[in-house]
Amino acid sequence: MERIVDILLSPVPKYLFTKEYKKKYDERMSKVQTAKEKIFYDKKSGYHIGWANHWFGYLYSGYPAFLSFIFMGFYFKSCEEMNPLVVFIIASIPIGICYILAYRAVFTKDRYLKYFKQFEKEDAQWHKKWKRITLVFCIGSVITTLMGIVAMWGVLLA
């Protein structure tokens, strides 16, 4: 979208601004571009790091969710009246414990910055390998969550 807007609005400074104002405009635009890059791509507090942190949490939580669903299946099978608070606690404990461990391993004390340094050093083949590993991790999380739901129904019907 930004590129489209830039293309559409590029004639404005080119034809409507004076040379002096165009020079100031270009200087301001370079400052804005630098600030925007910091907001989005800053390695410590950028938007993309926050986005990666959230998605990592969501996808990593899919693996311990398998256990949560099995525990919920046993709870549903053993209790006639279900308490939503108990269901929430049963679901939260395995996910919470595993998430805390994973979060500490990656994001505490900016440990992920070490991974950035390693990624910057490696070649295209290495990056391709890790893209595949990441894709398998993400798909595995979804499949594991779905298997947990199926396992919960298996416990209920057994």
C-alpha positions as CSV (number, residue, x, y, z in Angstrom):
1,M,0.0,0.0,0.0
2,E,2.8,2.4,0.9
3,R,4.4,1.9,-2.5
4,I,1.1,2.6,-4.3
5,V,0.5,5.7,-2.3
6,D,4.1,6.9,-3.0
7,I,3.6,6.3,-6.7
8,L,0.3,8.2,-6.8
9,L,1.5,11.1,-4.7
10,S,5.1,11.4,-6.1
11,P,4.0,14.0,-8.7
12,V,2.9,16.4,-5.9
13,P,6.4,17.3,-4.6
14,K,7.9,16.9,-8.0
15,Y,5.7,19.5,-9.8
16,L,4.1,21.6,-7.0
17,F,6.9,22.2,-4.6
18,T,9.6,24.8,-4.9
19,K,13.2,23.6,-5.1
20,E,13.9,24.8,-1.5
21,Y,10.7,23.2,-0.1
22,K,11.4,20.0,-2.1
23,K,14.8,19.7,-0.5
24,K,13.3,20.1,3.0
25,Y,10.6,17.6,2.1
26,D,13.2,15.0,1.0
27,E,15.1,15.5,4.2
28,R,12.0,15.1,6.3
29,M,11.0,12.0,4.4
30,S,14.4,10.3,5.0
31,K,13.9,11.0,8.7
32,V,10.4,9.6,8.6
33,Q,11.7,6.5,6.8
34,T,14.4,6.0,9.4
35,A,11.9,6.4,12.3
36,K,9.4,4.0,10.6
37,E,12.1,1.4,10.1
38,K,13.0,1.7,13.8
39,I,9.3,1.3,14.8
40,F,8.9,-1.8,12.6
41,Y,12.3,-3.5,12.5
42,D,14.0,-2.5,15.8
43,K,15.5,-5.8,17.1
44,K,14.6,-5.0,20.7
45,S,11.2,-3.3,20.6
46,G,10.0,-3.2,17.0
47,Y,6.6,-4.2,15.9
48,H,7.8,-7.3,14.2
49,I,9.5,-8.6,17.3
50,G,6.3,-8.2,19.2
51,W,4.4,-9.9,16.4
52,A,6.9,-12.8,16.4
53,N,6.7,-13.0,20.2
54,H,2.9,-13.4,20.1
55,W,2.9,-15.9,17.2
56,F,5.6,-17.9,18.9
57,G,3.5,-18.1,22.0
58,Y,0.4,-19.1,20.1
59,L,2.1,-21.8,18.1
60,Y,4.3,-23.1,20.9
61,S,1.2,-23.4,23.1
62,G,-0.3,-25.8,20.6
63,Y,2.0,-28.6,21.7
64,P,1.1,-28.6,25.5
65,A,-2.5,-28.0,24.5
66,F,-2.5,-31.7,23.6
67,L,-2.1,-32.6,27.2
68,S,-4.6,-29.9,28.3
69,F,-7.3,-31.4,26.0
70,I,-6.6,-34.9,27.4
71,F,-6.9,-33.7,31.0
72,M,-10.1,-31.9,30.1
73,G,-11.4,-35.1,28.6
74,F,-10.8,-36.9,31.9
75,Y,-12.4,-34.1,33.8
76,F,-15.5,-34.0,31.6
77,K,-15.8,-37.8,31.9
78,S,-15.5,-37.8,35.6
79,C,-17.7,-34.9,36.6
80,E,-21.4,-34.5,36.1
81,E,-21.4,-30.7,36.7
82,M,-18.6,-28.8,35.0
83,N,-17.1,-25.7,36.6
84,P,-15.8,-23.3,33.9
85,L,-13.1,-22.1,36.3
86,V,-11.8,-25.7,36.8
87,V,-11.8,-26.2,33.0
88,F,-9.8,-23.0,32.5
89,I,-7.3,-24.1,35.2
90,I,-6.9,-27.6,33.7
91,A,-6.3,-26.1,30.3
92,S,-4.0,-23.4,31.5
93,I,-1.6,-25.3,33.7
94,P,0.3,-27.4,31.0
95,I,0.2,-24.5,28.5
96,G,1.4,-22.0,31.1
97,I,4.2,-24.1,32.4
98,C,5.5,-24.9,28.9
99,Y,5.1,-21.4,27.6
100,I,7.0,-19.9,30.5
101,L,9.9,-22.3,29.8
102,A,9.9,-21.5,26.1
103,Y,9.6,-17.8,26.7
104,R,12.6,-17.8,29.1
105,A,14.6,-19.8,26.6
106,V,14.1,-17.4,23.7
107,F,13.0,-13.9,24.9
108,T,14.4,-13.4,28.4
109,K,17.3,-11.1,28.5
110,D,17.0,-10.6,24.8
111,R,18.5,-14.0,24.0
112,Y,16.9,-13.9,20.6
113,L,19.5,-11.2,19.6
114,K,22.1,-14.0,19.6
115,Y,20.0,-15.9,17.0
116,F,19.8,-12.7,14.9
117,K,23.6,-12.5,14.8
118,Q,23.8,-16.1,13.8
119,F,21.1,-15.7,11.1
120,E,23.0,-12.7,9.7
121,K,26.2,-14.8,9.3
122,E,24.7,-17.8,7.6
123,D,24.2,-18.4,3.9
124,A,21.0,-18.9,1.8
125,Q,21.0,-22.7,2.1
126,W,21.0,-22.5,5.9
127,H,18.1,-19.9,5.8
128,K,16.2,-22.2,3.5
129,K,16.6,-25.1,5.9
130,W,15.4,-23.0,8.9
131,K,12.4,-21.7,6.9
132,R,11.4,-25.4,6.4
133,I,11.9,-26.2,10.1
134,T,9.8,-23.2,11.1
135,L,7.0,-24.3,8.7
136,V,7.1,-27.8,10.1
137,F,7.0,-26.3,13.7
138,C,3.9,-24.2,12.8
139,I,2.0,-27.0,11.0
140,G,3.0,-29.4,13.8
141,S,1.5,-27.1,16.4
142,V,-1.8,-27.0,14.6
143,I,-1.9,-30.7,14.0
144,T,-1.0,-31.4,17.7
145,T,-3.8,-29.2,18.9
146,L,-6.3,-30.9,16.6
147,M,-5.0,-34.3,17.8
148,G,-5.5,-33.1,21.4
149,I,-9.1,-32.3,20.6
150,V,-9.6,-35.8,19.0
151,A,-7.9,-37.4,22.0
152,M,-10.2,-35.5,24.3
153,W,-13.2,-36.9,22.5
154,G,-11.6,-40.4,22.5
155,V,-11.3,-40.2,26.3
156,L,-14.9,-39.0,26.6
157,L,-16.2,-41.8,24.4
158,A,-14.0,-44.6,25.9
